[in-house]
Amino acid sequence: FSAKKVLIVYAHESPASFNAAAKDAAVAALTAQGCTVEVSDLYAMKFKAAATTEDITGGVKDAENFCYAKEIKLASEEGRLADDIKKEQEKLKEADLVIFQDKKAMLSFTTDCPESVYSDTGINGDINVTLWPLQNGILNYCGFQVFAPQIFWDPATGSPESRSSMLEGWRRRLQNLKPDLKHWHTVILQSVFIRALTPLTLNLI
């Protein structure tokens, strides 16, 4: 198929933030390549990140022994998920009837510490180990082919020149993704988007 559609899931309160600049750079770079870009702005949407009984319409089956995993799976099978979850799932599943296993995903985010802090000898440990449950346990398990993450290391303490360099590098990387975008949908996650993905994961068990 020839569609080139990009979904950016964005989560930051400030339009003056580096995350906002990264999102805008992605929209501009991908649109220039002829892609259709949609942004889910979670703060503007007031999207609730916590997983609670409010994710289920029509009540839960076993309130006394409530188990979110079981209840959300059943609600998904019965079409009783909250509307905000269903809307975001539809964006993620839009091309599933074509070929699901070849969908691609990429995490894009900032940190509040330099890269050395997230090394195997750093205080926070290897960033790849930290991301493994999300990239492999959620995205890969749901059928996404996962790109290496785009990590902006500690932009808050960097100089304007270093931040500009980060954004330029991001634009160049997106331009190099162009061959892939001819045939696959790409989801660029500007934040962890667990709540909408969880029912998808459970349905594959």
Salt bridges, closest charged atoms under 4 A:
ASP24 OD1 - LYS23 NZ 2.94
GLU38 OE2 - LYS91 NZ 3.82
ASP55 OD1 - LYS48 NZ 3.19
ASP55 OD1 - ARG195 NE 2.67
GLU77 OE2 - LYS73 NZ 2.60
GLU78 OE1 - LYS61 NZ 3.99
GLU78 OE1 - ARG80 NE 2.64
ASP83 OD1 - LYS86 NZ 3.78
ASP84 OD2 - ARG195 NH1 3.07
GLU88 OE2 - LYS91 NZ 3.04
GLU90 OE2 - LYS93 NZ 3.95
GLU94 OE1 - LYS5 NZ 2.76
ASP96 OD1 - LYS103 NZ 3.61
GLU168 OE1 - ARG171 NH1 3.37
GLU168 OE2 - ARG172 NH1 3.99
